[in-house]
Amino acid sequence: MADNILVFVGTYTTRVPHTRSISDGLYAYRLDMSSGALSFASKYSGIDNPSYLAVDPGQRYLYAVSEVANSEGRSGGALNAFRIHPEDGALTLLNGQSSHGVGPCHVWVDHSGEWVMVANYGSGSAAVYPVNADGSLAEASDTVQHSGSGVNPQRQEGPHAHCIMTDPTGDYVLISDLGLDKVMVYHFDRHTGKLTAGTPGQVTPGQGPRHLDFHPSGRYCFLINEMGCTITVFAYEAGKLREVQNISTVPDGFVDENTTTAAIHVSPDGRFVYGSNRGHDSIAMFAFDTAAGQLTALGHVSTQGNTPRDFMIDPTGTFLLAANQDSNTIVTFRIDSASGRLTPTGHVAQVPTAVCLKAFRS
């Protein structure tokens, strides 16, 4: 299984303020597990701005947002369901649903594969959808609308839901909101698909929460803060977040108002955490001490391109692939299993407006 991994790439197909190029849709590449090289496998055209993606746990379906302000004549974006053809990653569109908000920017499939969730950045809202037997999406079972603002009037004038995910138990849904400086927490009823608000996690005002990832143990949650260029480590239990540490993702003394963070991912063994810096154009590397709940900085490696919007660690923990949105490349690094440090393999794939990377094991 490990030697047949496909990588799906989400992109932007239309001009938006934060991109410099456009693509022709969704792409699939084969990852050579001996070298780290990517080779083109297939492409799907016809969906506007399929920026962020999720693959279901059964490795049968892919879900992609359509990150737009209006879709099919109605206000708001869309969420699309596809069947995956495992031979080459070709996609068959099953259906689409309204995202119930503007600018959907993140999508998540719960661990059962029975529910799909979307976060809408522009409107600060989120929605939950039941998955039909054929992988298509039923109408939303619930929606939530955040309210409020933050201390930065340019970036935090209102709510901006940036990431949505279930915790490892599947009993809670976490939504990081850049505009509110909060991680909103909801109890999730897996029978009805309904969300009930709990106690949010709070970060220092002006940090701008972006993306989340959990430690494999489920005891810690890692939040990367877009505006503050930091990672907040939370101790986690049953929907409760307690801050343990806040650590910078950029080198000591580095100041650049144009640098913001983007993605965060934990290695499969939980020993290392990585975050991407746009502007500084680097991957920040950290070792994680599970007993203390503390990150130790290991330094930075250049992504060899501009604006690393996302990156992916392959399921075996062998390679890290960095998606450089504004230089249209995906660069492969080998992960040292002992130290966690990254070394470029020399393999660079040319991919227009690479925004999101998701692995698929056929």
Secondary structure, 3 states (H helix, E strand, C coil): CCCCEEEEEECCCCCCCCCCCCCCCEEEEEECCCCCCEEEEEEECCCCCCCCEEECCCCCEEEEEECCCEECCEECCEEEEEEEECCCCEEEEEEEEECCCCCEEEEEECCCCCEEEEEECCCCEEEEEEECCCCCECCCCEEEECCCCCCCCCCCCCCCEEEEEECCCCCEEEEEECCCCEEEEEEEECCCCEEEECCCEECCCCCCEEEEEECCCCCEEEEEECCCCEEEEEEEECCEEEEEEEEECCCCCCCCCCCEEEEEEECCCCCEEEEEEECCCEEEEEEEECCCCEEEEEEEEECCCCCEEEEEECCCCCEEEEEEHHHCEEEEEEECCCCCCEEEEEEEEECCCCCEEEEEEC
